[in-house]
Amino acid sequence: MRRNAQLVAAALIALLHLYVGCRLLPALAWPGWATTAGVFYLVLSAALMPAPLLVRLTRLSERGADTLAWIGYLFMGAFSSLFVFTLLRDVLMVGWLTAEWLRPGTFNVLSLRHDSAEIVVALAAAVSLVGLFNARRTARVVDVELPLAGLPAALHGFTIVQLSDVHVGPTIKRGYLAAIVRRVNALGADLVALTGDITDAHVDRIRRHVTPLAELQARHGAYYVTGNHEYYHGDVDHWLDEARRLGLRVLLNENVVVDHDGAQLLVGGVTDYNGHHFGESHRSDPAAAVRSESAAAVKLLLAHQPLSMKAAAEAGFDVQLSGHTHGGQIWPWNLFVPMQQPIVAGLHRVGKLWVYVSRGTGYWGPPLRFGAPSEITRLKLVPAAG
């Protein structure tokens, strides 16, 4: 079954490359050597795009596997833009040809055919280069205020720094994470929240790359919940033991009540929304995460997926911090996120619950971000007006 799925995926990738080649190369009318280079590039792209998904089946060294993944992901990101712009060009071509048919002489179709193909190639290259720069730079700090009614004076200005979706793995290593940790520590937060998908490989392969997490500094510590990717690489409990060893407070449908200058804040955390598919003990349960003998003034939930928000509101949480969506990561794929998640990014009100969805601090798959910059989020509790 898996082999059949792989063959179908490879065939689909080949057909999409064939479509792009047939639509662009004749229109570009490049010299023979350049056309040959274009064909070679597309063949190489079709062959290497699946590499990151198949690399675990190889016996390559860590460096070899990571190099192959890097190459495959770069081809994947570049082709994504090339395919989208080719498709948009064809939609526009239909309009141009229709206008020319209705009113001959409206357009120089031959010129448009050639020029638009060149524009597609230029745009795809530009998006890939800009996207690579955006993905590889250290995420910037995004400031968000959370206005809460009845907020105790002691909690006015309480700051939470959120990290999400770093995806330490084939292309994100120790140096990338260390730069994030340095930027977080410079903020002097009261609390650090890590809302899942921090890793994207088996813990044995990334142990030395996640060590900067042990250096996170905040007055009340760092709290962590699982995302979906922590379940994809073997024994999730093995990774959770490592997270605890690094000093993270792991919250699995449970909470910790923090005393801040006499005011209490409940920090609850749930397993990933789909965690039960990997074991009943990892079924997400916001109701369990809010149970406490303490009457906390503010109840904060860490939940990887925005989908948890309905249950979080019913459980009585005041704030939910989530990630998962990456804000879409690469335009125009952000337009499809609402098909799976109720919120793509930013701050939203759901009844009495504030939900903030991070665009993510790293990236997944292709090292590209375009139209959805990464972020380190600094959230501040403030009293609601009135």
N, C-alpha and C positions, 0 to 999 in steps of 0.2 A: 504493500500500500504506500509506504513512504517513498519507495523507489519510483512508483508511478507518479506520485505527486511531484517529485524532483524532475522527472522527465517532462511533465506538463509545464512546470515552471520554466525549465530551460527552453522549451519550444516557444512559450509565450514571449520570453525575453528575446529570442532570435527573431520572431515575427515583428516585434516592436522595433527592433533595430533595422530590419528589412524595410519596414514602413518609412522610417526616418531617412534611410539611405535613398530609397526610391523617390521620395518627395523632395529631397534637398540636392543631392549630387547632380542630377541632370539640369536642375535649374541654376545651379552655381556655375556650370560650364567652365570648371577649372581646367588648367592644362593637364595632360595625361598623368604626369607624375603626382600632381596634387590630388587628382581624383583617386588614384591608386592609394595614396596616403590616407585619404578619407575612408575608403573601403577598409583598409587595414585597421584603422582606428575603430571603426564600428564592429568589425569582427573581433578585435581584441576586447572591446567593451562587453560584447555579448558573452564572450568566453569567461571573462574575469568577474563580471558583476555578481555571480552566485558564490564566488570564493569565500566571502566572509561567513556565509551560512553553512558552508561545507568544510570549513577549515578544521572543525573539531573531529572530522572523520580522518584527517591526515595524521601522519606521525612526525610532522615537522617540529623543530625546536620552538620554544616560545618566541624567539626573535623572528624565525622564519614564518611562523603562523601569523604573528602580528604584522609583519611586512606585507604578507599576502592579503590580510584583511584590510590594511591601509589602502593598497592598490585597488582592491575590489570596491571599497567604499567610495573612493575618489571617482572611479568610473561610474558607480551607481548615482552619485550626486550630480555629476556632469550630465549624464544621460537623462536624468529626471528633468532637468531644465531644458535640454535639447528637445526632448519629446513633447513637453508642454508647449513650448514656443512653436514647434512644428505643427502641432494640432491647432493652435490659435491661428497660425498663418493660413492653414487650410480652410478654416472657418471664414477668415477674411477674404480668401481667394474666391470662395463661393459668392460672397457679396460683390466683389469686383467683377466677376464673370457675369453675374446676373445684371449688374448695371450696364456693362458693356453690351450685353445682348439686347437690353431694352433701349439703350441709347448708344449706338455705335460711335466710337471716337471719344467716349467719356474717359477711358483709361487707356494707357499704353500697356496692355496686358503682359507682353513679353518683357518689358522693362520692369514692371512690378514683380513678375515672377522671379526674375534674377535678383533684384534689389531686396525683396522681402526675404529671400533665402539667405542672403548675406547678413541681413539684420538678425535673423534667427540665430545664426552661428555666433555673431558678435554678442548678442544678448545672453546666450547660454554661457559663453566664456566669461562675460562680465559678472553674471550672477554667481557662477562657480567660484571665481576669484574673491569677490566681495564676501560671499557666503563662507568661504574657508577662513578668511581673516576674522569675520565676526564669531565664528565657532571657536577658533583657537585662542582668541584673546581672553583674558580673565574677565569674568562677568562683572558688570557694573552694579552699583548699589541702587536699588529702587526703594524710595521711601513711601510708605503707606500709613495713613492714620486710620485707626479703628475706633469710631465714636461709640461708646457704650453708656447706656443709661445707668445711673446709680453707681458709677465707678468710684470706689473708695479713693480718698485723696492720696493714700500711700501708693496706689497703682497708677496715678496720673504720670504719663510718660514712660511707663514700663515698656521696655523694648524687647522684641523677639526678632532674631535674625533667622530667616528660613533658607535652607538649602534643599534643593530637590533635583532629582533626575541628573545626577552627575555622570553616571554610567562609566565608572572606572572599569576599563577593559582593554580591548585591543588597541585603541587609539588614544585613550586617556590614561595617563600614567601618573606617577608620584609627583613630578614637577608641576603638572597641571593642577592637581589637587592641593599641593602645598601653597601655590599662589592664591587659591581660593581661601584657604585657611588663614593665611596672613591677612588678607583683606577683611575677613570676618573678625579676626581678633582685634584689628584696629578700630572696630566699631564700638567695642566695650559694651556688648549686649548684656541684658539681664538673663536671657535664656536663648539657646540655640535649638532650632527645630529642624530635623532632617526628615523630610516627608517621602522617603522611599526612592527606589531605583538608584541607590548610591553606587551599586556595583553592577557589572554586566559580564561576569565571568566567574568560574569556579574559584572559591576562596584560595585554594592552593596556588593558583596562577597569579593572584593579585595581592597576596598578603603584604608583600613589601611595598606595594604601591598605595595601599590605604593607610599606612602608618601615620601620615599627617593628621588624620582624624583625631589621634590621641592628643594633639596639640591645641584642639579647639578650646577657647576660653570664654566663659560666661559666668556671671555671678551665681546662677542656679544650675549650671551644667548644660549638657547637650542631650536631647531626647530624640529617639529614632523609631520610626515605624517602617514596616516592609512595604515595598512596591511589588509590582508583578514580576519584574526582572530578577529579583532575588530568588525566585522559585524556579527559574529556567535552567539553572546550572548545577543541579545535583541537590545535595542535602542542605536545605535552608537553615536547619538548626546548627550546622557546622559554621555557616556564616554568622549566625546570631551570636554564637559563642565568641567568635572573633570580634564582633562589634562590641560586646561587653568588655572584652579584654582591652579594647582601645579606649574604654571609659565612657561609651555611649550608654545612656539609660534606655534600654529596649522596652517598648510598650506594646504588649500583645493583648489587646482588649482589656486594658487596665489603666490605672492612672497614678499619678503622684501629686500630692497637694504641696504646693510651694508657699512658704511663709515669707512675704516680702514686706518688711517694716511693719509687721502686725496685720497685714491684709493677706488673705489667702486666695491663691489662684490654682485651680485644678487643671493639670495637664494630662489629658487623656489621649490614648493612641489605640488605633485599631489596625489589624492586619489588612493586607490588600483586599479590596472588594471581591476579588476572585480567588482569594487564598484557599477557600474550601475545596477548590478543584485539586489541590495538592495535599490535602489532609484536613479532616473535619476539625482538628484542633486549631486550624488557622482560619476558621470561618469568621468573617468580620462581624463585630458586635458592638456598635456604639453604645447600646444600653448598658452593657457590662463595663464599658470604659468610663462611664460617668458615675457608677456606684461608689459612694464614699460616705464615711461617717462625718466628714467635715463639711460645714456649710460654706463652701467657697464662694467668694463674691463674683468671680469670673470663671467660666468653664470653657477651656480651650481644647479642641480636638485636632489631632494630627491624623489625617486620613489621605492616603496616596491619591485615590481617585475622587474627583468631584461627585461621582455617583453616590457617595456616602451621605450627601448633604440632607436628603429627606429623613433618613434614620437619625442623623445627628440633630436635626431640628426637633424631631419627636422626642429625643432623649433629653432635651433641655440644654444643649450646648449653646454658648453665646457666639463662639467663633470657630470656624473650621479652616485649617490650612491644608491645601492640597497641591498636587503637581500633575504628573502623568501626561498632560496634553502637549507639553513643550511649546504651547502657544501655536502649534502647527509646524514649528521649526523652519520649514521651507515653503514659501509661497509657490503654488496656490493650495498646497495640501492643508493649510489651516482652514480653508473653506469647507473641508470635509469632516473636521473634528466634531462639529455639532451633531453629526449623525450617530456618534458614539458617546459623547459626553455633553452634559447640560451647559457647561461653562468652558470656554476655551482659555481664557486668561483674565486676570484682574480681579477687582473687588466687586462683589455682588451681594444683594440682600435677598435672603430666602426666609420670608416670615420675620421672625425675630433673630434669625441667625445670619451673621456675617460670614461669607465664604470668600476666601482669597485663593486664587489659583495661580501658582507660579508658572512662568514660561520655562522654568528649568535653569539649572546652573551650569550644566554641561550640554551634551547633545547625545542623540542615539543614531547609530548607523553612519551615514555619510557625514563627514566633518564639515557640515555646511549649516549656516543659519542665515536666512534671508527673509526679512519682514517680521521676524519674531526673535528679537535679541535675548540672549541669556541674561539671567539676573541673580543677584544676591539680594534678597528682600529684607528690608528693615521695617518692621511693623511696630507702630507705637500706639499704646492704649491711651485714649483721650476721652474726657467726659462728653457725652452727647449734648448738643446745643438744646437749651430749653429744659 
